[in-house]
């Protein structure tokens, strides 16, 4: 039996569990800022971490995407390589798995 909606909502919106400074390196934190992610020195809730994830994923790009999908992608900022970005996406995915998001 899963969580009731009110329990899930409480956990999702209010339970602060992800310590950003412990999960990311200094270079990864700097990369997040280059991508326009406003970082707050606090424990993140699942909701806050999801917002961070969505901001980062807006830069996602693959050659196999349709032209419409490619048109919606935001180009990476100057000084951010696709490899750095892809590693950051992998890290965020790992954090999501770690916390069961």
C-alpha positions as CSV (number, residue, x, y, z in Angstrom):
1,X,0.0,0.0,0.0
2,X,1.4,3.4,-1.0
3,X,1.4,6.8,0.6
4,X,-1.9,8.6,0.9
5,X,-2.1,11.8,-1.1
6,X,-1.8,14.0,1.9
7,X,1.2,12.1,3.2
8,X,2.8,12.2,-0.3
9,X,2.1,16.0,-0.6
10,X,3.6,16.6,2.9
11,X,6.8,14.7,1.9
12,X,7.0,16.2,-1.5
13,X,6.6,19.8,-0.5
14,X,7.9,20.0,3.1
15,X,10.4,17.3,4.0
16,X,13.8,18.8,3.5
17,X,16.2,16.0,2.7
18,X,18.7,16.8,-0.1
19,X,21.8,18.6,1.0
20,X,23.0,20.2,-2.2
21,X,26.4,21.0,-0.9
22,X,27.0,17.3,0.0
23,X,25.7,16.0,-3.3
24,X,27.5,18.2,-5.7
25,X,31.2,19.2,-6.1
26,X,32.2,22.8,-6.1
27,X,32.6,22.6,-9.9
28,X,29.2,21.1,-10.3
29,X,27.7,23.8,-8.1
30,X,29.4,26.4,-10.4
31,X,28.0,24.6,-13.4
32,X,24.5,24.7,-12.0
33,X,24.9,28.5,-11.6
34,X,26.1,28.9,-15.1
35,X,22.9,27.1,-16.2
36,X,20.9,29.7,-14.4
37,X,20.0,27.5,-11.4
38,X,19.5,29.7,-8.3
39,X,21.1,27.8,-5.5
40,X,19.9,28.2,-1.9
41,X,22.0,27.2,1.1
42,X,19.5,24.8,2.7
43,X,18.2,21.3,2.5
44,X,16.0,20.8,-0.5
45,X,12.6,19.2,-0.6
46,X,11.7,16.8,-3.4
47,X,9.7,19.6,-5.0
48,X,12.7,22.0,-4.9
49,X,15.0,19.4,-6.3
50,X,12.6,18.6,-9.1
51,X,12.5,22.3,-10.0
52,X,16.4,22.3,-10.1
53,X,16.2,19.1,-12.3
54,X,13.7,20.7,-14.7
55,X,15.8,23.8,-15.1
56,X,18.9,21.7,-16.0
57,X,17.0,19.4,-18.3
58,X,15.8,22.4,-20.4
59,X,19.3,22.3,-22.0
60,X,19.1,18.7,-22.9
61,X,19.8,17.9,-26.5
62,X,20.3,14.7,-28.6
63,X,21.0,14.4,-32.3
64,X,18.1,11.8,-32.5
65,X,15.5,14.4,-31.4
66,X,12.9,15.6,-33.8
67,X,13.4,19.1,-35.3
68,X,10.5,20.4,-33.1
69,X,12.2,19.0,-30.0
70,X,15.6,20.5,-30.9
71,X,13.9,23.9,-31.5
72,X,12.7,23.8,-27.8
73,X,16.2,23.2,-26.4
74,X,18.0,26.0,-24.9
75,X,21.7,26.3,-26.1
76,X,24.3,25.7,-23.4
77,X,25.9,28.9,-22.1
78,X,29.3,29.8,-23.3
79,X,32.0,27.9,-21.3
80,X,29.8,24.9,-20.6
81,X,30.7,21.8,-22.6
82,X,28.1,19.2,-23.6
83,X,30.3,16.6,-21.7
84,X,30.1,18.6,-18.4
85,X,26.4,19.0,-18.9
86,X,25.8,15.3,-19.6
87,X,27.8,14.4,-16.5
88,X,25.6,16.8,-14.4
89,X,22.5,15.3,-15.8
90,X,23.8,11.8,-14.9
91,X,24.6,13.1,-11.4
92,X,21.1,14.5,-10.9
93,X,19.6,11.3,-12.1
94,X,21.7,9.4,-9.5
95,X,20.5,11.7,-6.8
96,X,16.9,11.2,-7.8
97,X,17.5,7.4,-7.6
98,X,19.3,7.7,-4.2
99,X,16.3,9.5,-2.6
100,X,13.6,7.5,-4.4
101,X,12.2,10.5,-6.3
